[in-house]
């Protein structure tokens, strides 16, 4: 199974699942954006038709999603700057039958300030 084989209805269902966790972005093995949730649409100021079907690095030039796609290694609790706001995101490969078929990026905290409530001062590592 490849993500580019999913029907628009399948992708709509997947997007619905991730909408509850605010931001999610899914790319296929070619780096094409297949899911772009409403949260990221609002935060980026981009319309879905400006993002879906395009390579992720064309839309977000400083993305690390392709790194996850190419290495198969997740990037957990990393800073991502979107329109001047820092969000804490995780990016993980999507596997099927032992093959990388895409990558998922999700917001852990919408803004790094939300992480300040965690024990241990998580944001000491993050820029102000």
N, C-alpha and C positions, 0 to 999 in steps of 0.2 A: 504494500500500500504506500502510495505517495500522497503528500498533502495536496498536490495539484490535481489529483484525481477526485477529490471531494467535490460534491455538488454545492452550489450556492446555498441550498437548504442545510446541508451538513455543516458548512462554515457558519451559518447563522446560529445553529444550535451550539456550536463550540463557543462562539462569541457570547451567547447568552450565559453560558456557564461562567465565563471569565468576567462578565460585567459586574458581578457581585463583589469582586475583589478590586474594583476600581480599574486600574490600568492593566491591559494585556496587549501584547503584540506577538503575532505568530508569523514566522517566515517559513517557506518551504526550502528544499535542499538547494535551490538555485538562488536563494536570498530574496525571493519575491514575497512581499507582504500579503498574507492571506486573511489575517484577522487583525483589526485595529479597533479597539473598543471606543465607545462614546467618550469615556473619560479622557483618553489620550487625544481624541478629536478636539474636545473642549480646551484642554491644556495647551495643545500645539497650535490651535487656530487653523488647523488643516481640515478639509473635508475628506470624507472617506474616499471619494472618487479621486482625490489627489494623492492618495497613499496606496490603496489596494491595487494590486497588480503591478506595482513598481518595485524595483530593487530597494531594499531598506537603506542602503548607503546613498542612494540618490535623494531620498527624502530626509534622512538623518545622517549627514556626512561623518559624524564622529561616533557612530554606533559601534558597539562591541558585539553585536549579534552575529556578525560573520565570523568573528574569532571563535565563538562557541560552535558555530556550524562547522568550521574547518578543523578544530581541534577535538571536538566532542567533549570538552571539559566545561563544566558549569562555571559561571562567575556569580558568586553569591554576595548579596548585600554590598553592592557597588554604587557609587554615585553616578547619576545621570543628570546632566543639566538640560532642562527643557524650558526655553523661553525665559532664561534668567533665574529659574527656580531649580534648586537641587532636590532630586527625588532619590530615594534608595530603592534600587531595583535588583532583581536576580534574573539571571539568564541561564536557561538549561537546554541541553539538546533534547530533541524528540526522537525516540528510537522506535523502529519497527523491524522485527526479525533480526535484531542485532545491527541494523544499519541506521545511520543518522538520516532522517528524512526532513528535518527542520529544526527550528529552535523557538523557544518560548521566552519572552521577556515579560516580567510582571513587576508591578510596583509593590514593594513591601511597606514603604511609608511614602505617602504622597509628597511630603516635604520633610527635609532632614530634621526640622524642629520637632516633628512628632516623635522622633527617636530619642529625644532628650529625656523622656520619661522612663527609659529603660535603665535598669541597674547597670552600673559599671561605666557610665558615661560614653556610650557608643559613639557619640558625635565628636569626641575629642580628636578623632582622625579626620574629620571633615572640615572643609573651609567654612569660614563664617559667612 
